[in-house]
Amino acid sequence: MWHTSRLVAYDLETTGVAVEADRIVTAAVIGLGGGVERESSDWLADPGIEIPAEASGIHGITTEFAREHGAPAEQVVGEIAAGLAEQVVGYDATLVGHNAVFDLTLLDRECRRYKLPTLHDRIGDTPLHVLDTRVLDQHCLPYRARPSETQGARQLVTLAGVYELPWAEDSAHGCTYDALMAARVVYRIGELAHMRPSEWPERIRHHRRPRFWDLKNRTVAELHARQVVWAAEQAAGLQAHFRKTAPDAVVDGSWPLRPWGSQ
């Protein structure tokens, strides 16, 4: 089944949220599952620009620390892309991430910035299949409200609670922790998809109109194709919501990679 196959969990921490301009600060690539030994790599980069205080407040890495301890950004970017490609090509791994379109697009732009082969260049004809916890969760539990005014319905911490996974706030927002949590959420979603609804935990059964069965007995290729559609639908819904107060609001529905030159 798709959730028990080889996965490569991937996460970045960055200088900000603008995929066309911001830079990688830390990264994790973790190959796991599929009956193969776990392989884990992580990086700290000197991004070459100032790390804003807002970003440092999230991941804990300051400009000074990155300059002193980080490897050159070009080296780190190339090693991240190579590490992902090794898992995808060598192990037929499915890439897993939370809001994967951000991490994949930012890596793509970093590769282009340094004139390095992109991930897609490196994997050639091997298909890149992605499981995105944000897209899957929103499809399976579309009517779940945010737990509080300060915590969003689709944040990784929220998903950990929904799928009954322990959350350690002191470790959160570190790439290795967040990447592994995304992989665990994917596994729980896969378990639920292959259970009878009567076997679901009460925490899941009380949600209105769950749709886990859409994921049952699918190949990763089928799930990838479905997420392309679901992500576009989710973006369109969010855009319609924003346009109630901002008529010109645009939400990009591209997934899992924003096309180069679309900015």
N, C-alpha and C positions, 0 to 999 in steps of 0.2 A: 504494500500500500504506500501511497505517496509520502505519508508522514514518517514512515520508517526507512525510507531510502537515504542515500548519502546526501547530506546537506552541507552547505558552506554558509555559516552565519557571518554577517558583515555589518560593521557599524563604524561611523566616523564621528568625531567631535571636531568642530570647525571654528573659524573666526566669526561666523555669522550665518545667516540663513539665505543669503543671496547666492544661488548656485553659479551664476555667471561671473561673480566677482570674489567671493570669499574663498578661503584656503583651508586645507587640512591641517589640523593640529595633532590629533591622535587617531589611530585606526586599529581595528582588530579584524582578523580573518581567521575563522575557526572551522575546520572541516570535522564533521562528526556524524555518527550514525552509519547505517548501511553495513554494519558488521565490520567496519574498518576502524583502526585505532584513531583516536582524536589527534588532530594536528592544529596547533594554535600559534599564531604570530600576532604581535602587536608592535606599534610604532609610535614614536614621539617625533614630530617634525618641528623644525624652526620654519614657520610659514613664510618668513621674509617680509612680513608686514606686522603692524601692531595688532595685538589681540585685544579687542575692546573689553572693557571691564564687565559689560553685560555677559559676554561669552565666557570670560574667566569665572564669573560668578556661577555659571552652570557646570562647567567641567573642571574647574579648579586649576587650569594651566594659565599662568601669566606670561606676558611677553618675555620678561627677564628669565623665567625658568626655561621656556622653550629655546631661547637663544643659547643658554648655557648648556642644556642637556639634549636638545633635539638634534637629529640628523638633518642634513640639507634637504629642503623640500623636494627637489627634483629626484634625489635618491629614494626618498620615502614613497613618492607617488609611483615611481617605476616598480618598486618592490610590492606595493599593495596590488597593483594591476597584475603583476606576474603571479602573486600568490593566489589571487582569485582565479586566474586563468589555469593555473596548475590544478586546482580542485575541480573546475568545470570540465576541463579536457581530460585530465588524468583519472578522475574518479566519477565522471558523469554526474557531478554534484549539482543539486538545485540550490540556487542562491536564496538565502532567507534574510529578511531585514524588516525593520519597522519603518514605514514610510520610505520604502526602498528607492523610490524615484529621486528623492533628495540625494541620498548617498551615491547612487550610480551616476547621476547627472553631474554632481560636483567632481567626482573622480574623473569623469570624461573630460570636463573642462580643464582640470589640472593637467591631465595628460596632454591636452592640446596646448596649454600654456607653455609647457616645457618641450613641446615637439616630440613627445614620446608616443609609442603605439598605444592606442586606447585598448580597453578591455576587449571590445569587439574585434579590433585588429588582431589581438593576440589569440583569440579562440577560433578565428577563421570560420570554417563551416560548422563548427560545433554549436548547436543551439544554446542560447542562454535562457534557462527557465528560472522564473522568480516566484517565490511565495512571499507576499507582503502581508504582514500581520494586520496592518491598518486597513487594507482593502478587504481582506478576508473577514475580519471581525465586523466591519461595517455592513458587509453583505449578510453575514449570518445573524447578526443581532442589530437590525437597522433602527430599532425604536428605543434603544437604550439611552437614557438621559445622562448628562454629565453628573458626576457624584457630588460636586460642589461648585460654587461660583469660581473658584480658583483652579479647579482640576477638570480638564477636558474629558469628554466621553471616550476619545480614541487615543489618549496618551498611553504610553507603554505601562506606566504605573497603574493606570486604570485597568488595562487588560490583564495585568498580573493578578489583580484582585478578582476580576470577573472569572478568570479561569483557575482560581484558587492556587496561585503560585506565591511562595514567600517573596517579599520585597524588602531589600536592605537599602534603606535610603542613603547610608554612608557610602555604599558601593555604586549606587545608581549614577548614571551619566558618565561612567567609565565605559570605554568601548567594549572591553571584554565582557563585562557584566551585562550590558544592554544587548550585545549580540547574542549571548547565551540565553537571555530572557526571551528574545524574539524566537529563537529556535524552540524553546520550551512552550511558548504560546502556540506556535505552529503545531507542535506535537499534540497539545491538548485539543486544539480545534480538529485535528485529524481524528483523534480518539472519539470525540463527540459525533463527528460525521458518520462514523461507522458503528455507533451504538443505536439501539432502539431508543426513541424518546422517553419511554418509560424508565430507562436506565440512567437518564441524565441526572446530575445532581440537582437538588431543589433550586440552587442559585441560578441554574440555567433554565429550568422548566418554567420559572415564573415570568420569563421574558415574553413579550408579545410577538407572536408570529416569527419564531426562529426559522432559519433556512439552512441549517447545517447539511441537510440531505442533498443540497446542490453540489456538495463536495465529495459525496460518497462514490467510491469505485472509479474515480477519475484518474487519468494519467497526469503527470506533471505538465505535459504539453497542453492537455485540455484545460487544466486549471489556469495555466499561464494565459491562454487565449481568453478564458472567461474573465480573468482579472483585467485584461485590457478593456473589455466592455464595461465591467463594473466600475472601474476607476473613472472612466469617462462619465458614466451616469452619476456617480457620487460627486464629481466636480461640477457637473451641470446643476445638481441640486443645491450645492453650496453657493454657486454663482447666483442662482435665482434668489436664494436667501439674502445674500449680500446686496443684491440690486433693489431690495425693498427700501434701503436707505442710501445706497450709492449706485445710481443707475448705470454708471460706466464700469462697474466692477467686473473683472475677468479672472476666472479660475482655470488654470491650464489643466486639462484632463489627460495629457499625455502620460503614458505609463508603459514600461518601467523606466523610460529614459526620455527626457525632453530633447527633441531633435536639435542638432547643432544648427545655429543660425536662426532659431525661432525667436530669440530675444528681441 
